[in-house]
Amino acid sequence: MPCLICLPRYTAADRMTQVADIAMPRDRRTTARLAHFWLAGALVVISIISLAIGASGTSLWGALQKLVIGEPLTQMERIVLWDIRLPRVIMGICVGASLAVSGAVLQGLFRNPLADPGLVGVSAGAGLGAICAIVLGGFLPLWLRGALGFWLVPIAAFIGGWGTTMLLYRISTRRGRTSVATMLLAGIALAALAAAVSGILIYMADDAQLRDLTFWGLGSLAGATWQKVLVSAPVVILALGVAIGLGRGLNGLAFGEATAAHMGIPVQRVKNTAILTVAAATGAAVAVSGGIGFIGIVVPHLMRLATGPDHRPLLINVALLGASLLLIADMISRVIISPAELPIGIITAVLGSPVFLWILLRRRGLVDL
């Protein structure tokens, strides 16, 4: 009989690694890690193409040639490339990554691939918070408005997203088990309620406020500025870092909360952190771009099919693919009716709704692929 003292002792991290290794074949793990480099390279290429495309006749390649030979750029080139296109690309990367990762975290938390910040009402709640800040911000004390400054809208969007996520989780979870049907129905109800209150506030808004609210319905990156990037990017980067750190915990939750607790995972801490992370990422994205749907449900599902269910590499790949797809949607919105622009939400809905229907049919066994 072996000596019990001599047997190796495993930590919770070791047990989670073993669970992920059992659940995920070695070739899928290798594919998931290689996808980091392919997706990162694709994101760089798409970002460069996005910088080169626009209604203006300004050429990125011509500007680069001038920089190489030491010739100064014209004022128009500096404004178009540095003040308009570059902030738009950076903000698109942040928004796409945050929405995709938020969807992946919600799907891991609820253990269902249909969870999405837009579908379950989190985006609507964040949008309601932002609209409240825009329309009702004038009723705040002057010293508070001055102290918050441009942070007022992002903070309000975070509070709206956090409150919606918490309420959704409370409604759909009972005795440690989450009802998918209750989650979807509650999400629809919360989104409808947020839309109704938002409609009342929009009706109360004046002309100047209405101009600020025009892009909230379907989302847009047209208002990208360096100020918005500097406000939203730190929140998004922090939220993405925390979300990627939740990979092991989400792997454990895939087997159920009771099993995860026996593995040594702090289940309640993982759930609370996931909720706050989704609220922060979604709130920051909605605060600067408005409501953009389907990124959070399509990207995680496609990556899970391609590279496996292990959340450790999955969340990184989801962030890279989400950023790339949103930049592609933004380029389509800029060129399809140039020089005018379509809202990005229309493009993502056209691309994402067939995939969403395919997910539903696949779950019902009506399609094989």
C-alpha positions as CSV (number, residue, x, y, z in Angstrom):
1,M,0.0,0.0,0.0
2,P,1.6,3.3,-1.0
3,C,2.4,5.9,1.7
4,L,-0.2,8.6,1.7
5,I,2.4,11.2,2.8
6,C,4.5,10.4,-0.3
7,L,1.7,10.9,-2.7
8,P,1.8,14.2,-4.7
9,R,-0.4,17.0,-3.6
10,Y,-2.3,18.9,-6.2
11,T,-3.5,22.5,-6.0
12,A,-6.7,23.8,-7.5
13,A,-4.7,25.1,-10.4
14,D,-3.2,21.7,-11.1
15,R,-6.7,20.1,-10.9
16,M,-8.0,22.7,-13.4
17,T,-5.2,22.0,-15.8
18,Q,-5.9,18.3,-15.6
19,V,-9.6,18.9,-16.3
20,A,-8.9,21.1,-19.2
21,D,-6.4,18.6,-20.6
22,I,-8.9,15.8,-20.4
23,A,-11.7,17.8,-21.9
24,M,-9.5,19.2,-24.8
25,P,-7.4,17.0,-27.1
26,R,-3.8,17.9,-27.6
27,D,-4.2,18.9,-31.2
28,R,-7.0,21.3,-30.3
29,R,-4.7,22.9,-27.7
30,T,-2.0,23.3,-30.2
31,T,-4.5,24.9,-32.7
32,A,-5.7,27.3,-30.0
33,R,-2.2,28.5,-29.3
34,L,-1.2,28.8,-32.9
35,A,-4.4,30.8,-33.5
36,H,-3.0,33.6,-31.2
37,F,-0.3,34.4,-33.8
38,W,-2.6,34.0,-36.9
39,L,-5.3,36.2,-35.4
40,A,-2.8,38.8,-34.1
41,G,-1.2,39.0,-37.6
42,A,-4.7,39.3,-39.2
43,L,-5.6,42.1,-36.8
44,V,-2.5,44.1,-37.7
45,V,-3.2,43.7,-41.4
46,I,-6.9,44.7,-41.0
47,S,-5.9,47.7,-38.9
48,I,-3.5,48.9,-41.6
49,I,-6.2,48.5,-44.3
50,S,-8.7,50.3,-42.1
51,L,-6.3,53.2,-41.7
52,A,-5.9,53.4,-45.5
53,I,-9.7,53.4,-46.3
54,G,-11.9,56.5,-46.0
55,A,-14.1,58.9,-47.8
56,S,-11.2,61.4,-47.9
57,G,-8.6,61.2,-50.7
58,T,-5.8,61.1,-48.2
59,S,-3.5,58.1,-48.8
60,L,-1.8,56.2,-46.0
61,W,0.9,55.0,-48.4
62,G,1.6,58.5,-49.6
63,A,1.9,59.7,-46.0
64,L,4.3,56.8,-45.1
65,Q,6.5,57.6,-48.2
66,K,6.7,61.2,-47.0
67,L,7.8,60.1,-43.5
68,V,10.4,57.8,-45.0
69,I,12.0,60.5,-47.0
70,G,11.6,63.1,-44.3
71,E,9.0,65.3,-46.0
72,P,6.5,66.9,-43.6
73,L,2.8,65.8,-43.8
74,T,0.2,68.3,-44.9
75,Q,-2.3,69.6,-42.3
76,M,-5.1,67.6,-44.0
77,E,-3.0,64.4,-43.8
78,R,-2.3,64.9,-40.2
79,I,-6.0,65.6,-39.4
80,V,-7.4,62.7,-41.4
81,L,-4.8,60.0,-40.4
82,W,-3.9,61.0,-36.8
83,D,-7.1,62.7,-35.5
84,I,-9.8,60.8,-37.4
85,R,-8.7,57.4,-38.7
86,L,-6.2,56.3,-36.0
87,P,-8.5,56.9,-33.0
88,R,-11.3,55.2,-34.9
89,V,-9.2,52.1,-35.4
90,I,-8.0,51.9,-31.8
91,M,-11.6,52.4,-30.5
92,G,-12.8,49.7,-32.9
93,I,-10.3,47.3,-31.6
94,C,-11.2,48.1,-28.0
95,V,-15.0,47.9,-28.6
96,G,-14.8,44.7,-30.7
97,A,-12.5,42.9,-28.2
98,S,-14.6,44.0,-25.2
99,L,-17.9,42.9,-26.7
100,A,-16.5,39.5,-27.8
101,V,-14.9,38.8,-24.5
102,S,-18.0,39.9,-22.6
103,G,-20.0,37.4,-24.6
104,A,-17.5,34.6,-24.0
105,V,-17.5,35.3,-20.2
106,L,-21.3,35.4,-20.1
107,Q,-21.5,32.1,-22.0
108,G,-19.1,30.5,-19.5
109,L,-20.9,32.0,-16.6
110,F,-24.4,30.8,-17.7
111,R,-23.0,27.7,-19.4
112,N,-24.9,28.4,-22.6
113,P,-23.6,29.6,-26.0
114,L,-26.7,31.8,-26.5
115,A,-25.7,34.3,-23.8
116,D,-24.7,37.7,-25.2
117,P,-24.5,41.2,-23.8
118,G,-27.0,42.5,-26.4
119,L,-29.3,39.5,-26.3
120,V,-29.7,39.3,-22.5
121,G,-30.1,43.0,-22.0
122,V,-26.7,44.0,-20.6
123,S,-26.0,46.3,-23.6
124,A,-29.5,47.9,-23.2
125,G,-28.9,48.5,-19.5
126,A,-25.5,50.1,-20.2
127,G,-27.1,52.2,-22.9
128,L,-29.8,53.3,-20.5
129,G,-27.2,54.4,-18.0
130,A,-25.4,56.4,-20.7
131,I,-28.6,58.0,-21.9
132,C,-29.5,58.9,-18.3
133,A,-26.1,60.7,-18.0
134,I,-26.6,62.6,-21.2
135,V,-30.2,63.7,-20.6
136,L,-30.3,64.0,-16.8
137,G,-26.7,65.0,-16.2
138,G,-27.7,68.7,-16.2
139,F,-29.7,68.0,-12.9
140,L,-26.5,67.0,-11.1
141,P,-24.7,69.5,-8.8
142,L,-22.3,71.6,-10.7
143,W,-19.3,70.5,-8.6
144,L,-20.1,66.8,-9.3
145,R,-20.4,67.4,-13.0
146,G,-17.1,69.2,-13.0
147,A,-15.4,66.5,-11.0
148,L,-16.6,63.7,-13.3
149,G,-16.2,65.6,-16.5
150,F,-16.1,63.2,-19.5
151,W,-16.1,60.2,-17.1
152,L,-19.8,60.8,-16.4
153,V,-21.2,58.8,-19.3
154,P,-18.8,55.8,-19.0
155,I,-19.5,55.6,-15.3
156,A,-23.2,55.7,-15.9
157,A,-22.9,53.1,-18.6
158,F,-20.9,50.8,-16.2
159,I,-23.5,51.2,-13.5
160,G,-26.3,50.4,-16.0
161,G,-24.5,47.3,-17.3
162,W,-23.6,46.1,-13.8
163,G,-27.1,46.5,-12.5
164,T,-28.6,44.7,-15.4
165,T,-26.1,41.8,-15.2
166,M,-26.7,41.4,-11.5
167,L,-30.5,41.5,-11.8
168,L,-30.3,39.0,-14.7
169,Y,-28.2,36.6,-12.7
170,R,-30.4,36.8,-9.7
171,I,-33.5,36.1,-11.7
172,S,-32.2,33.2,-13.8
173,T,-30.2,31.4,-11.0
174,R,-31.9,29.3,-8.4
175,R,-30.2,27.0,-5.9
176,G,-26.9,27.3,-7.8
177,R,-28.4,26.3,-11.2
178,T,-29.1,28.7,-14.0
179,S,-32.2,28.3,-16.1
180,V,-31.4,29.1,-19.8
181,A,-35.1,29.7,-20.6
182,T,-35.5,32.1,-17.7
183,M,-32.3,33.9,-18.6
184,L,-33.4,34.5,-22.2
185,L,-36.9,35.6,-21.2
186,A,-35.6,37.8,-18.4
187,G,-33.0,39.3,-20.8
188,I,-35.7,40.1,-23.3
189,A,-37.9,41.7,-20.5
190,L,-35.0,43.8,-19.2
191,A,-34.0,44.9,-22.6
192,A,-37.6,46.0,-23.4
193,L,-37.8,47.8,-20.1
194,A,-34.5,49.6,-20.7
195,A,-35.6,50.5,-24.2
196,A,-38.9,51.9,-22.9
197,V,-37.2,54.1,-20.3
198,S,-34.6,55.1,-22.9
199,G,-37.5,56.1,-25.2
200,I,-39.0,58.3,-22.5
201,L,-35.7,60.0,-21.8
202,I,-35.1,60.6,-25.5
203,Y,-38.5,62.1,-25.8
204,M,-37.5,64.5,-22.9
205,A,-34.2,65.4,-24.5
206,D,-33.6,68.7,-26.2
207,D,-32.1,69.2,-29.7
208,A,-28.5,69.2,-28.6
209,Q,-29.0,66.1,-26.5
210,L,-30.8,64.3,-29.4
211,R,-27.7,64.9,-31.6
212,D,-25.6,63.2,-29.0
213,L,-28.1,60.2,-28.8
214,T,-28.5,59.6,-32.6
215,F,-25.8,56.8,-32.7
216,W,-27.0,54.9,-29.7
217,G,-29.6,52.9,-31.5
218,L,-27.4,50.9,-33.9
219,G,-23.9,51.9,-32.9
220,S,-21.1,53.8,-34.7
221,L,-17.4,54.6,-34.5
222,A,-17.9,57.9,-36.3
223,G,-17.5,59.9,-33.1
224,A,-14.1,58.4,-32.2
225,T,-11.7,60.9,-30.7
226,W,-8.5,60.6,-28.7
227,Q,-10.4,61.8,-25.6
228,K,-12.8,58.9,-25.9
229,V,-10.0,56.5,-26.5
230,L,-8.1,57.7,-23.5
231,V,-11.2,57.3,-21.4
232,S,-12.4,53.9,-22.6
233,A,-9.2,52.1,-23.5
234,P,-7.8,51.8,-19.9
235,V,-11.1,50.3,-18.7
236,V,-11.3,47.9,-21.6
237,I,-7.7,46.8,-21.2
238,L,-8.2,46.2,-17.4
239,A,-11.4,44.3,-18.0
240,L,-9.8,42.1,-20.7
241,G,-6.9,41.3,-18.4
242,V,-9.2,40.3,-15.6
243,A,-11.4,38.3,-18.0
244,I,-8.5,36.3,-19.3
245,G,-7.5,35.6,-15.7
246,L,-10.9,34.0,-15.2
247,G,-10.1,31.2,-17.7
248,R,-9.5,28.5,-15.1
249,G,-12.6,29.4,-13.1
250,L,-14.8,29.4,-16.2
251,N,-13.4,26.0,-17.1
252,G,-14.5,24.7,-13.7
253,L,-18.0,26.3,-14.0
254,A,-18.5,24.3,-17.2
255,F,-18.9,21.2,-15.0
256,G,-21.4,22.9,-12.6
257,E,-21.0,25.0,-9.6
258,A,-20.9,22.1,-7.1
259,T,-18.2,20.2,-9.1
260,A,-16.2,23.4,-9.4
261,A,-16.4,24.0,-5.7
262,H,-15.1,20.5,-5.0
263,M,-12.2,21.3,-7.3
264,G,-11.2,24.1,-5.0
265,I,-12.4,27.0,-7.2
266,P,-13.8,30.0,-5.4
267,V,-17.1,29.9,-7.2
268,Q,-18.8,32.9,-5.8
269,R,-15.7,35.1,-6.3
270,V,-15.4,33.9,-9.9
271,K,-19.1,34.8,-10.5
272,N,-18.8,38.2,-8.9
273,T,-15.6,39.0,-10.8
274,A,-17.2,37.8,-14.1
275,I,-20.3,40.0,-13.5
276,L,-18.2,43.1,-12.7
277,T,-15.9,42.4,-15.7
278,V,-18.7,42.1,-18.2
279,A,-20.3,45.2,-16.8
280,A,-17.1,47.2,-17.1
281,A,-16.2,46.0,-20.6
282,T,-19.8,46.4,-22.0
283,G,-20.3,49.7,-20.3
284,A,-17.0,51.1,-21.7
285,A,-17.9,49.8,-25.2
286,V,-21.4,51.1,-25.2
287,A,-20.4,54.5,-23.7
288,V,-18.2,55.3,-26.8
289,S,-19.9,53.3,-29.6
290,G,-23.5,52.8,-28.7
291,G,-25.3,49.4,-29.0
292,I,-23.6,46.9,-31.4
293,G,-25.1,43.5,-31.5
294,F,-24.1,39.9,-32.4
295,I,-20.3,40.3,-31.9
296,G,-20.6,38.8,-28.4
297,I,-22.5,35.7,-29.5
298,V,-21.0,34.9,-32.9
299,V,-17.3,35.3,-32.2
300,P,-17.1,33.1,-29.0
301,H,-19.1,30.4,-30.6
302,L,-17.0,30.3,-33.8
303,M,-13.8,30.2,-31.8
304,R,-15.1,27.5,-29.6
305,L,-15.8,25.3,-32.6
306,A,-12.4,26.0,-34.1
307,T,-10.1,25.8,-31.1
308,G,-12.0,24.0,-28.3
309,P,-13.7,25.0,-25.0
310,D,-10.7,25.8,-22.9
311,H,-11.3,29.4,-21.8
312,R,-7.6,30.1,-21.2
313,P,-6.6,30.4,-24.9
314,L,-10.2,31.0,-26.0
315,L,-10.6,34.4,-24.4
316,I,-7.4,35.7,-26.0
317,N,-8.5,34.4,-29.4
318,V,-12.0,35.8,-29.0
319,A,-10.6,39.3,-28.2
320,L,-8.4,39.2,-31.4
321,L,-11.2,37.9,-33.6
322,G,-13.8,40.3,-32.2
323,A,-11.5,43.3,-32.8
324,S,-10.9,42.2,-36.4
325,L,-14.5,41.6,-37.2
326,L,-15.6,44.9,-35.9
327,L,-13.0,46.7,-37.9
328,I,-14.2,44.8,-41.0
329,A,-17.8,45.8,-40.3
330,D,-16.6,49.4,-39.8
331,M,-14.8,49.4,-43.2
332,I,-18.0,48.0,-44.9
333,S,-20.1,50.7,-43.2
334,R,-17.8,53.4,-44.5
335,V,-17.5,52.2,-48.1
336,I,-20.9,50.7,-49.0
337,I,-22.6,54.0,-49.4
338,S,-19.6,56.3,-49.4
339,P,-19.3,59.2,-48.6
340,A,-22.1,58.5,-46.1
341,E,-21.9,55.8,-43.4
342,L,-24.2,53.0,-42.4
343,P,-24.4,52.3,-38.6
344,I,-22.2,49.4,-37.7
345,G,-25.1,47.7,-36.0
346,I,-26.8,47.1,-39.3
347,I,-23.7,45.4,-40.7
348,T,-23.2,43.2,-37.6
349,A,-26.9,42.3,-37.7
350,V,-26.7,41.3,-41.3
351,L,-23.6,39.2,-40.7
352,G,-24.5,37.8,-37.3
353,S,-28.2,37.0,-37.5
354,P,-27.7,34.0,-39.9
355,V,-25.0,32.6,-37.7
356,F,-27.3,33.0,-34.6
357,L,-30.0,31.1,-36.4
358,W,-27.5,28.4,-37.4
359,I,-26.5,28.1,-33.7
360,L,-30.2,27.6,-32.7
361,L,-30.8,25.0,-35.4
362,R,-27.5,23.2,-34.5
363,R,-28.5,23.0,-30.9
364,R,-31.9,21.5,-31.9
365,G,-30.1,19.0,-34.1
366,L,-31.6,20.3,-37.3
367,V,-28.2,20.9,-38.9
368,D,-25.1,18.7,-38.7
369,L,-22.2,21.2,-39.3
